[in-house]
Amino acid sequence: MAATLTPPASSAPATPAASALPELLRKLRSREARVGVIGLGYVGLPLAVEFARAGFRVTGFEVDAEKVASIERGDSYIADVPAEELREQRAKERLSATTDWSRLAEMDTISICVPTPLRKTKDPDLSFILRASERVQATLRRGQLVVLESTTYPGTTEEVVLPMLLEGGLKAGQDFFLAFSPERVDPGNPDFQTRNIPKIVGGVTADCGRAAEALYHASVDRVMVVSNAQTAEMAKLLENTFRNVNIGLVNELALLCRELKVNVWEVIEAASTKPFGFMPFHPGPGLGGHCIPVDPVYLSWKARVEGFEPRLIEVAQQINSRMPEHVVARIAAALNDAGKPLRRARVHVLGIAYKRDVNDMRESPALDVMHHLLRQQAEVRYTDPYVPHLREMGLEFDSQPLESLREADCAVIVTDHSCFDYRQIVRQARLVVDTRNALRGIRSAKIYGL
Ligand SMILES: NC(=O)c1ccc[n+]([C@@H]2O[C@H](COP(=O)([O-])OP(=O)(O)OC[C@H]3O[C@@H](n4cnc5c(N)ncnc54)[C@H](O)[C@@H]3O)[C@@H](O)[C@H]2O)c1
């Protein structure tokens, strides 16, 4: 029998399937691409507005129907997003919000901006990412770009999200694109907002990185592409762990300075005159917000999974988490000097949001301070114009008029909102513990530092 020279049809090299990238890039350049954002909170809403400003038609996907209704009315619930801006983008039909997940199929890009909290056990809680990824998985189609923006441990995009998206049989980097791009927004910062904070992107393949670069290049001033998703995830955790560790250092120095009878604020101001190699961090009542207290825990969790002991990160966490107790000790010391026990003393907390001039209570150290005070049977009140009602961690309080601090035995400045009249506070209070150096420049024997 004559030998056949042509290989059987089944073993012929398959023509490589065309990549969906060029068409996606074309749509992004022409702004034809439909842009989706999952989770319209502090991160997602400003991002959605920025995409709309860049000329895209943006759809926000949110589980909270009230937020959806608010956006549909043109009302903003995020201080950094002016209602006029929201209304302008809605008038141009560039911004809408929905709870209808089937519409994810219409999107060319999907940015996931859902929460990444900790479980009670202090382990990462990826349930929000998992739920959002399931929604994306259900309607994933060729040509879509998915970008995870939620802060998480290195490996999440490739180890958790990618396998879910691959289940439908589409190929990453060819049929669909997946990247990580950390969100670095600083709510309430007037100088840096979504547009002018450089965006890091890392794709699970080089083309995934290219697709994500094209999306963000259209809407933020600078995009930096890194080798892979894991590098982008790690960069975000480095930034926030850097803050956490340096705050831990300066909190420890504050405790030491108290022993040495040195003013830590003056020390920091003096050290800050060095024009290189020093960056000031400030001590305070403890860490707050969704990021700085939480993100390093994601990193140390992953480190331990890999059998690596992250010592410095954990020590900083311990120091920072004990600051609320130190604040209560300072209140007790001030009262003691006035011959009063903490028990039954009326303590007035000034500012309970986690940082100045915002209404965000997440992880606020004021909650810990109030809990410690209540545990020691102090009577607690608070004033915070940004937080009229407090219903958290078993605490139920309403903000009191500032004048009522006259009735208090001791006031404590936990959050130094710029709307407080600090001279009036010193005039009206019997004693003031100032954890933020808000009373710098005011001299009075009533004032106790951190
Ligand atoms: N807030 C910040 O300053 C900040 C800064 C940088 C990074 N981050 C990170 O960004 C992520 C989001 O944080 P945030 O502050 O915007 O949180 P947020 O709680 O303000 O907003 C998250 C939104 O997602 C919605 N949501 C939850 N599950 C959902 C789901 N399955 N589908 C659709 N929507 C869902 C929630 O209702 C909420 O509106 C977190 O990983 C956080 O660590 C936050």
The ligand as an SDF file (V2000), in Angstrom:
LIG
                    3D

 44 48  0  0  0  0  0  0  0  0999 V2000
  -12.9760   53.2860   50.4880 N   0  0  0  0  0  0  0  0  0  0  0  0
  -11.7060   53.4730   50.1870 C   0  0  0  0  0  0  0  0  0  0  0  0
  -11.1240   54.4710   50.5450 O   0  0  0  0  0  0  0  0  0  0  0  0
  -10.9380   52.4670   49.3550 C   0  0  0  0  0  0  0  0  0  0  0  0
   -9.7390   52.8720   48.7860 C   0  0  0  0  0  0  0  0  0  0  0  0
   -9.0270   51.9820   48.0300 C   0  0  0  0  0  0  0  0  0  0  0  0
   -9.5050   50.6840   47.8640 C   0  0  0  0  0  0  0  0  0  0  0  0
  -10.6680   50.3010   48.4390 N   0  0  0  0  0  0  0  0  0  0  0  0
  -11.1280   48.9240   48.2020 C   0  0  0  0  0  0  0  0  0  0  0  0
  -12.1670   48.9720   47.2420 O   0  0  0  0  0  0  0  0  0  0  0  0
  -13.1300   47.9550   47.5120 C   0  0  0  0  0  0  0  0  0  0  0  0
  -14.5090   48.5790   47.6590 C   0  0  0  0  0  0  0  0  0  0  0  0
  -14.4720   49.4400   48.7600 O   0  0  0  0  0  0  0  0  0  0  0  0
  -15.5450   50.5980   48.9810 P   0  0  0  0  0  0  0  0  0  0  0  0
  -14.9790   51.4970   49.9840 O   0  0  0  0  0  0  0  0  0  0  0  0
  -16.0180   51.1680   47.6930 O   0  0  0  0  0  0  0  0  0  0  0  0
  -16.7330   49.7310   49.6150 O   0  0  0  0  0  0  0  0  0  0  0  0
  -18.2510   50.1890   49.7900 P   0  0  0  0  0  0  0  0  0  0  0  0
  -18.8170   49.3340   50.8510 O   0  0  0  0  0  0  0  0  0  0  0  0
  -18.3410   51.6770   49.9140 O   0  0  0  0  0  0  0  0  0  0  0  0
  -18.9010   49.8260   48.4000 O   0  0  0  0  0  0  0  0  0  0  0  0
  -19.0650   48.5290   47.9490 C   0  0  0  0  0  0  0  0  0  0  0  0
  -20.4130   48.4670   47.2400 C   0  0  0  0  0  0  0  0  0  0  0  0
  -20.5460   47.1680   46.6800 O   0  0  0  0  0  0  0  0  0  0  0  0
  -21.8990   46.7770   46.8420 C   0  0  0  0  0  0  0  0  0  0  0  0
  -21.9270   45.3360   46.7140 N   0  0  0  0  0  0  0  0  0  0  0  0
  -21.5950   44.3820   47.6070 C   0  0  0  0  0  0  0  0  0  0  0  0
  -21.6920   43.1700   47.0540 N   0  0  0  0  0  0  0  0  0  0  0  0
  -22.0880   43.3430   45.7730 C   0  0  0  0  0  0  0  0  0  0  0  0
  -22.3570   42.4820   44.6980 C   0  0  0  0  0  0  0  0  0  0  0  0
  -22.2260   41.1600   44.8120 N   0  0  0  0  0  0  0  0  0  0  0  0
  -22.7490   43.0380   43.5630 N   0  0  0  0  0  0  0  0  0  0  0  0
  -22.8850   44.3670   43.4270 C   0  0  0  0  0  0  0  0  0  0  0  0
  -22.6490   45.2370   44.4050 N   0  0  0  0  0  0  0  0  0  0  0  0
  -22.2420   44.7300   45.5660 C   0  0  0  0  0  0  0  0  0  0  0  0
  -22.2800   47.3040   48.1990 C   0  0  0  0  0  0  0  0  0  0  0  0
  -23.6870   47.4180   48.3380 O   0  0  0  0  0  0  0  0  0  0  0  0
  -21.5930   48.6740   48.1800 C   0  0  0  0  0  0  0  0  0  0  0  0
  -22.4190   49.6790   47.6380 O   0  0  0  0  0  0  0  0  0  0  0  0
  -12.6360   47.2410   48.7640 C   0  0  0  0  0  0  0  0  0  0  0  0
  -11.8680   46.1300   48.3830 O   0  0  0  0  0  0  0  0  0  0  0  0
  -11.7260   48.2600   49.4020 C   0  0  0  0  0  0  0  0  0  0  0  0
  -10.7280   47.6620   50.1900 O   0  0  0  0  0  0  0  0  0  0  0  0
  -11.4060   51.1750   49.1630 C   0  0  0  0  0  0  0  0  0  0  0  0
  1  2  1  0
  2  3  2  0
  2  4  1  0
  4  5  1  0
  4 44  2  0
  5  6  2  0
  6  7  1  0
  7  8  2  0
  8  9  1  0
  8 44  1  0
  9 10  1  0
  9 42  1  0
 10 11  1  0
 11 12  1  0
 11 40  1  0
 12 13  1  0
 13 14  1  0
 14 15  2  0
 14 16  1  0
 14 17  1  0
 17 18  1  0
 18 19  2  0
 18 20  1  0
 18 21  1  0
 21 22  1  0
 22 23  1  0
 23 24  1  0
 23 38  1  0
 24 25  1  0
 25 26  1  0
 25 36  1  0
 26 27  1  0
 26 35  1  0
 27 28  2  0
 28 29  1  0
 29 30  1  0
 29 35  2  0
 30 31  1  0
 30 32  2  0
 32 33  1  0
 33 34  2  0
 34 35  1  0
 36 37  1  0
 36 38  1  0
 38 39  1  0
 40 41  1  0
 40 42  1  0
 42 43  1  0
M  CHG  2   8   1  16  -1
M  END
$$$$
